[in-house]
Amino acid sequence: MKLTNKVNFKNLFIISIFSFLPLSFIIGNLVFQLNLILIIISFISYFIKYRDKINLFFDKNEFKIFIILITYLLFNTFISEDWTLSLRRNLFYFEFFLIIISFRYFLTEINILKSVIINWLIIILIVSFDIFFEYFYGYNILGFTNETGYTGRIASFFKDELIVGSFVLAFTIPIFSYLYLNSKFKFSIFFLILTATAIIFSGERSNSLKIIFGLILILYFWNYKNYYKKYILSIVATLFILISVIPITKNNDFIKHNIIHKYITTTLNIVSIDKEISLKQNLMESRYINQGIFSYEILKENIFFGVGNKNYFKACRKYVAGYERNLCFTHPHQTYYELLSEHGLIGSFIIIFIFIYLIFFNKTKNLSNNTKKKISIFRIYLIFAFLPLIPSGSFFSSLVSSLFWINYAFYTIYRNKLISEENEKY
């Protein structure tokens, strides 16, 4: 296909529906999912007319892997303790393959991708500024206040949901990767420092740890020596100062939500030497960590294939008898807990193998070290989903899966661009 910089009416429509994605996320998951469905419908309608572009977005190996994944998920439905809970989530998971190829179909065009990234950039910068604003003034730029009841946490435009950090994180990597790929090094560093700081100010500890880990990976894979010491090292230093000092010095309440302080306190509580409180009792009362115990108990009785997708909560309630309150969550808040309890050892192996292949091996053989380093930066968000111990959302939920596969789509777009450029050199 011949790429063009001229924007036509078709492109304006496509740019609009893609650019609206972050805003639809803020409005609510229903609007966000409807936006994605509109993108898929647009893809199908355009694809019928322009089948000659298929080589730009279709990956046979990726398609085969998705068929394996969907086949397994359908099998998982049949062996679930309650198949009615698993059916919708498993049956419609193929939607995410359509999301991937829809993004690749439209965003391969340079002018569309550039316009979408610029619009996303503006939105994320506004939200990041809003996080700082609410941090210092107690309400956001529209006058919204935190309605969740949690102090030391920022809600921003989400009001009653504490997800602004995860929102910024999800859109940061595709934007940063685009800037990096197009040699906008100084601005990419500025953008990364700003958004990483905003994520930390949001008070979301798990996402703060993820962005710090991401910065370490970027530091490792950054391949431009002129910016290596001068800018990248300053990011890590700045963020560790922010984590260690700013939350402590702001006010007495916020210290409770400092990342380092929180994890030290949690660890000391768990290993308490108080003879009246046993280690098991502390573990059972610890938020999220106790879900690991329940996941283990579920796995012991369902070792091969687990209890089935979305069946964790139902199975968990069997293990909380004798406690005054229900200690179970709708999902175990950690990817590996979810996989092991709902998919068992064999199912988890199948799923992890699929994702390892898609993220690390598909189309990455015989590339130069320089290209491989760049590609490694583009896949950072995908790695976040499989970090151990750090709390996370339910991986197979519509929202978390959507953000994951959108980032995967961008990873493949940037990867294919690098592969194409490398092939042209030889």
JOTA-V677018 format. One record per run of one state. SS is the DSSP state (h for helix, s for strand, l for the rest). FROM is the first residue (numbers start at 1). TO is the last residue. Records with the same first field share a line. If there is no record, write none. Layout:
SS: FROM-TO ; FROM-TO
This chain:
l: 1-8 ; 20-20 ; 28-28 ; 50-50 ; 58-59 ; 79-82 ; 92-94 ; 108-109 ; 138-155 ; 159-163 ; 182-184 ; 202-204 ; 222-224 ; 251-253 ; 258-258 ; 271-278 ; 286-288 ; 302-311 ; 320-334 ; 362-368 ; 379-379 ; 385-397 ; 426-426
h: 9-19 ; 21-27 ; 29-49 ; 51-57 ; 60-78 ; 83-91 ; 95-107 ; 110-137 ; 156-158 ; 164-181 ; 185-201 ; 205-221 ; 225-250 ; 254-257 ; 259-270 ; 279-285 ; 289-301 ; 312-319 ; 335-361 ; 369-378 ; 380-384 ; 398-425
